[in-house]
């Protein structure tokens, strides 16, 4: 029997994750800030960006600068929030699907999927990755992040489920390790794939304040989390 479909529109309030980010302090803010920064480090040459599963628009609104960017999400509530808080002449948000964009002949040099594919069944994730490749320019790149289930993430997720208003238990139905993520990207038609880990224990040092978190993040960055970061970050090209 298939598990019940999680109702994101009903169960996640508009702007929920953006409000966490806007606190500017704490463990959950630090997690989001570090993952967004890790993705944004790849955007230097980007002229046209598509953020798939953009939610309330936090990444585009805070990390895309003046780059022309489109954020899409299936949740009308989150897109309405994103338009009101982050919509500009450079940054647009829409409930258009990837299939709609393909049909319209859209093309982007960078596509981001930030903690999205773990919410999809494996075959749906692979299909979305393949569709995204159709939207990339010939030298474009796809950047994907997803929790690393070969790290401490499963323990962290259990803790979050206990204390958060929004639980991941029914949301994260597709649990990735490095090899599985590479395989799904290859199956989607990407020929050049690199996967590293990001975001180690630094967010949790934020309980002691911003400086301890910054110090630990600098140490983890210098050692690349010893390959054991809690987030997988893939860069894929055709």
Secondary structure, DSSP 8 states (H G I E B T S, - for coil): -------HHHHS-TTHHHHHHHT--SHHHHHHHHHHHHHHTT-TT-SEEEEET-TTSHHHHHHSTTSEEEEE-S-HHHHHHHHHHH--SSEEEE---HHHHHHTT--EEEEEEES-GGGS-HHHHHHHHHHHHHTEEEEEEEEEEEEBTTTTHHHHHHHHHHH-SS-STTT--S-B-HHHHHHHHHHTT-SEEEEEEE--SGGGGGGG-HHHHHHHHHHHHHTGGGG--SEEEEEEE-
